[in-house]
């Protein structure tokens, strides 16, 4: 049976969201029941997702726009300015998400498919936290959450990692709601995602595919690398999606996760404490070569 997933994404900034959505849609092991967008201009992000679906040749996956600002509406929204470039044209103005709000869509899908839906969260957690607050019954009816977010810094190479991860930093209060919900969670954080970068050799392999989809992915990668001033970037979100297909790519340990929300310098810091009784699994190791080979085979298929 296919695993049912719902993807909640801030697609359009880092290219890894677009690659993660492409991976999910190109994987016969998964049934993507919907895509929701979060953080910043969510209508623009929805149009980006719809254009990507069009390029993939999929027209049956609903896309819903979600919440634009963090939960407490006290934090600035981080925005690169290149969202939509390289993928959207004037013709794409007609692309529209469904009328239902992302939060209501998430609740509806979970309640219609009790204990069948995995939420794959690859952006800030505002939509998910709001859905939990609005309809607490989803806590018992969602199968699990597979989250790209957080950083433990208690495993190997900890000194080389950032203290705070972007998705949690953008809305730490929402992240705290989700981590404290009791939902089974797998946290795929920087401890493993920083170990799976793609570089120019991967870019050229994608370029050689020569399809409209691959040409767009190449442009999005190049735009992101120009923004970073690097010629490589990490496949954070695709690694989280891949866990829904091949969990053996990652090794996990049960941990309690606390989110710092009040610190002067540390909002979004995740404090990770091993706890065998916790409902949260934290990824601490990854089979880098096997994952990257798998990702490229899917993206270039």
C-alpha positions as CSV (number, residue, x, y, z in Angstrom):
1,X,0.0,0.0,0.0
2,X,1.1,3.6,-0.7
3,X,1.8,5.8,2.3
4,X,-0.4,8.8,2.4
5,X,1.4,12.1,3.1
6,X,0.4,15.7,3.2
7,X,3.3,18.2,2.6
8,X,3.4,21.5,4.4
9,X,6.0,23.7,2.8
10,X,7.5,27.2,2.5
11,X,8.5,26.4,-1.1
12,X,10.1,29.2,-3.1
13,X,13.0,30.3,-1.0
14,X,15.5,27.4,-0.5
15,X,15.4,25.1,-3.6
16,X,15.2,22.0,-1.4
17,X,11.4,22.4,-1.0
18,X,10.9,22.1,-4.8
19,X,13.2,19.1,-5.0
20,X,11.4,17.5,-2.0
21,X,8.0,17.9,-3.7
22,X,9.4,16.5,-6.9
23,X,10.8,13.5,-5.0
24,X,7.5,12.9,-3.4
25,X,5.5,13.1,-6.6
26,X,8.0,10.9,-8.5
27,X,7.8,8.1,-5.8
28,X,5.3,5.4,-6.5
29,X,5.5,4.4,-2.8
30,X,3.8,7.7,-1.7
31,X,0.3,9.1,-2.2
32,X,0.5,12.9,-1.8
33,X,-3.0,13.8,-0.7
34,X,-2.3,17.5,-0.7
35,X,0.2,20.3,-0.4
36,X,-0.2,23.3,2.0
37,X,2.0,26.5,2.0
38,X,3.1,28.4,5.0
39,X,5.1,31.5,6.0
40,X,5.3,34.8,4.0
41,X,3.4,35.2,0.8
42,X,1.6,31.8,0.9
43,X,-0.5,32.5,-2.2
44,X,2.7,33.0,-4.2
45,X,4.2,29.8,-2.6
46,X,1.0,28.0,-3.7
47,X,1.4,29.2,-7.3
48,X,4.9,27.9,-7.2
49,X,3.7,24.5,-6.0
50,X,1.0,24.4,-8.6
51,X,3.5,25.2,-11.4
52,X,5.8,22.5,-10.2
53,X,2.9,20.0,-10.2
54,X,2.1,21.1,-13.7
55,X,5.7,20.5,-14.8
56,X,5.6,17.0,-13.2
57,X,2.4,16.3,-15.0
58,X,0.2,15.9,-11.9
59,X,-3.2,17.7,-11.8
60,X,-4.9,15.7,-9.0
61,X,-3.1,17.1,-5.9
62,X,-4.9,20.0,-4.2
63,X,-2.8,22.9,-3.0
64,X,-4.0,25.1,-0.2
65,X,-2.5,28.4,1.0
66,X,-1.9,28.9,4.7
67,X,-0.8,31.3,7.4
68,X,1.6,34.1,6.4
69,X,2.9,35.3,9.8
70,X,4.3,33.4,12.8
71,X,1.8,32.3,15.4
72,X,2.1,35.3,17.8
73,X,2.6,37.7,14.9
74,X,5.5,39.3,16.7
75,X,8.4,38.1,14.5
76,X,9.6,39.4,11.2
77,X,9.1,37.1,8.1
78,X,12.4,36.2,6.4
79,X,12.0,36.6,2.7
80,X,14.8,36.3,0.0
81,X,13.1,38.2,-2.8
82,X,13.7,35.6,-5.4
83,X,10.6,33.5,-4.7
84,X,8.9,32.7,-8.0
85,X,11.9,33.6,-10.2
86,X,13.0,30.8,-12.5
87,X,9.7,29.0,-12.4
88,X,6.7,31.4,-12.7
89,X,5.8,33.3,-15.9
90,X,2.9,35.7,-16.7
91,X,0.9,32.8,-17.9
92,X,1.0,31.3,-14.4
93,X,-1.2,34.1,-12.9
94,X,-4.1,31.8,-13.5
95,X,-2.8,29.2,-11.2
96,X,-5.0,29.3,-8.0
97,X,-5.0,27.2,-4.8
98,X,-8.2,25.7,-3.6
99,X,-10.5,28.1,-1.6
100,X,-10.2,26.1,1.6
101,X,-7.6,27.5,4.0
102,X,-4.6,25.3,4.6
103,X,-5.4,24.8,8.3
104,X,-8.9,23.6,7.5
105,X,-7.6,21.4,4.7
106,X,-5.1,19.7,7.1
107,X,-7.8,19.1,9.7
108,X,-10.2,17.8,7.0
109,X,-7.8,15.4,5.5
110,X,-6.6,13.9,8.8
111,X,-10.2,13.4,10.1
112,X,-11.3,11.8,6.8
113,X,-8.3,9.4,7.0
114,X,-7.9,8.5,10.6
115,X,-4.4,7.3,11.5
116,X,-3.4,7.2,7.8
117,X,-1.9,10.6,7.1
118,X,1.7,11.4,7.7
119,X,2.3,15.2,7.9
120,X,5.6,16.0,6.2
121,X,6.5,19.4,7.5
122,X,9.3,21.1,5.6
123,X,8.7,24.7,6.6
124,X,7.9,26.7,9.8
125,X,5.2,24.9,11.9
126,X,2.5,27.6,12.0
127,X,-0.1,25.8,10.0
128,X,0.3,22.6,12.0
129,X,0.3,24.3,15.4
130,X,-2.9,26.2,14.4
131,X,-4.6,23.0,13.2
132,X,-3.8,21.4,16.6
133,X,-5.2,24.3,18.5
134,X,-8.3,24.6,16.3
135,X,-9.1,20.8,16.3
136,X,-7.2,18.9,19.0
137,X,-8.8,15.6,17.7
138,X,-6.2,15.5,15.0
139,X,-3.6,14.6,17.7
140,X,-5.2,11.2,18.0
141,X,-6.0,10.9,14.3
142,X,-2.8,11.8,12.5
143,X,-0.5,8.9,11.9
144,X,2.7,10.8,12.5
145,X,4.7,13.9,11.7
146,X,8.0,13.7,9.8
147,X,9.6,17.1,10.3
148,X,12.6,18.8,8.7
149,X,13.5,21.0,11.6
150,X,15.7,21.5,14.6
151,X,19.2,20.6,15.5
152,X,20.3,18.4,18.4
153,X,24.1,19.1,18.6
154,X,24.6,16.2,20.9
155,X,25.8,13.7,18.2
156,X,29.0,13.6,16.1
157,X,30.2,16.7,14.3
158,X,28.1,18.8,16.7
159,X,30.7,21.6,16.8
160,X,30.3,22.2,13.1
161,X,26.5,22.8,13.2
162,X,24.5,25.9,13.7
163,X,22.9,26.4,17.1
164,X,19.5,27.2,15.6
165,X,17.7,25.8,12.6
166,X,15.7,28.0,10.2
167,X,12.2,26.4,10.3
168,X,12.1,26.4,14.1
169,X,13.6,29.9,14.4
170,X,10.9,31.3,12.1
171,X,8.1,30.3,14.5
172,X,9.4,28.9,17.8
173,X,6.1,29.2,19.6
174,X,4.4,27.1,16.9
175,X,7.2,24.5,17.1
176,X,6.7,24.3,20.8
177,X,3.0,23.6,20.4
178,X,3.8,20.8,17.9
179,X,6.6,19.2,20.0
180,X,4.4,19.2,23.1
181,X,1.3,17.8,21.3
182,X,2.0,14.1,21.9
183,X,1.9,13.3,18.2
184,X,4.5,10.8,17.1
185,X,7.3,12.9,15.5
186,X,10.4,12.1,13.6
187,X,12.7,15.1,13.7
188,X,15.1,15.2,10.7
189,X,17.4,18.0,11.7
190,X,20.6,19.6,10.7
191,X,22.5,16.8,12.5
192,X,21.8,14.7,9.4
193,X,20.7,17.1,6.7
194,X,24.0,19.0,6.6
195,X,25.6,15.8,5.6
196,X,23.8,15.5,2.3
197,X,24.8,18.3,0.0
198,X,24.5,18.4,-3.8
199,X,27.2,20.1,-5.9
200,X,27.9,21.0,-9.5
201,X,28.3,17.3,-10.6
202,X,24.7,16.7,-9.4
203,X,23.5,19.9,-11.1
204,X,25.0,18.8,-14.4
205,X,23.3,15.4,-14.1
206,X,19.9,17.1,-13.6
207,X,20.7,19.4,-16.5
208,X,21.4,16.5,-18.9
209,X,17.8,15.1,-18.3
210,X,16.7,17.9,-20.6
211,X,13.0,18.1,-19.7
212,X,11.0,21.3,-18.8
213,X,10.9,20.1,-15.2
214,X,14.7,19.5,-15.0
215,X,15.4,22.8,-16.7
216,X,13.3,24.6,-14.0
217,X,15.0,22.7,-11.2
218,X,18.4,23.7,-12.6
219,X,17.4,27.4,-12.7
220,X,16.1,27.2,-9.1
221,X,19.3,25.6,-7.9
222,X,21.4,28.2,-9.6
223,X,19.3,31.0,-8.2
224,X,19.6,29.6,-4.7
225,X,23.4,29.1,-5.1
226,X,23.8,32.7,-6.3
227,X,21.9,33.8,-3.2
228,X,24.1,31.7,-0.9
229,X,27.4,32.6,-2.8
230,X,28.1,28.8,-2.8
231,X,28.1,26.2,-5.5
232,X,26.5,23.5,-3.3
233,X,23.5,23.2,-0.9
234,X,22.1,20.7,1.4
235,X,19.1,18.5,0.7
236,X,17.4,19.1,4.0
237,X,13.7,18.6,2.9
238,X,14.3,15.8,0.4
239,X,15.9,13.8,3.3
240,X,12.8,14.2,5.3
241,X,10.6,13.0,2.4
242,X,12.9,10.1,1.8
243,X,12.3,8.9,5.3
244,X,8.7,8.2,4.4
245,X,9.9,5.9,1.6
246,X,13.1,4.4,3.0
247,X,13.4,4.9,6.7
248,X,16.5,2.8,6.7
249,X,18.4,5.9,5.4
250,X,18.4,7.3,8.9
251,X,19.2,6.1,12.4
252,X,17.1,7.6,15.2
253,X,16.9,7.8,18.9
254,X,14.0,8.7,21.1
255,X,14.4,12.1,22.7
256,X,12.5,14.8,24.5
257,X,12.7,18.1,22.5
258,X,12.2,21.5,24.1
259,X,12.0,24.7,22.2
260,X,13.5,28.0,23.5
261,X,11.0,30.8,22.9
262,X,12.0,33.5,25.4
263,X,15.8,33.8,25.2
264,X,17.3,37.1,24.1
265,X,19.7,35.4,21.7
266,X,18.3,31.9,21.4
267,X,14.7,31.8,20.1
268,X,14.2,28.6,18.1
269,X,17.0,26.7,19.9
270,X,16.0,23.0,20.3
271,X,17.1,21.4,23.5
272,X,17.3,17.6,22.8
273,X,17.5,15.1,25.7
274,X,17.6,11.4,25.1
275,X,14.5,9.8,26.6
276,X,13.4,6.3,25.6
277,X,9.9,7.0,26.7
278,X,9.5,10.0,24.4
279,X,7.1,10.1,21.4
280,X,9.8,12.0,19.4
281,X,12.5,10.2,17.4
282,X,15.5,12.4,16.5
283,X,17.7,11.4,13.5
284,X,21.4,11.2,14.4
285,X,23.0,9.4,11.5
286,X,22.4,9.1,7.7
287,X,23.7,6.9,4.9
288,X,24.8,9.8,2.8
289,X,25.9,8.1,-0.4
290,X,22.9,5.7,-0.6
291,X,20.5,8.6,0.0
292,X,22.1,10.9,-2.6
293,X,22.1,8.1,-5.2
294,X,18.5,7.4,-4.5
295,X,17.5,11.1,-4.7
296,X,19.3,11.6,-8.0
297,X,17.7,8.5,-9.5
298,X,14.3,9.8,-8.6
299,X,14.8,13.4,-9.7
300,X,16.4,12.4,-13.0
301,X,13.9,9.6,-13.9
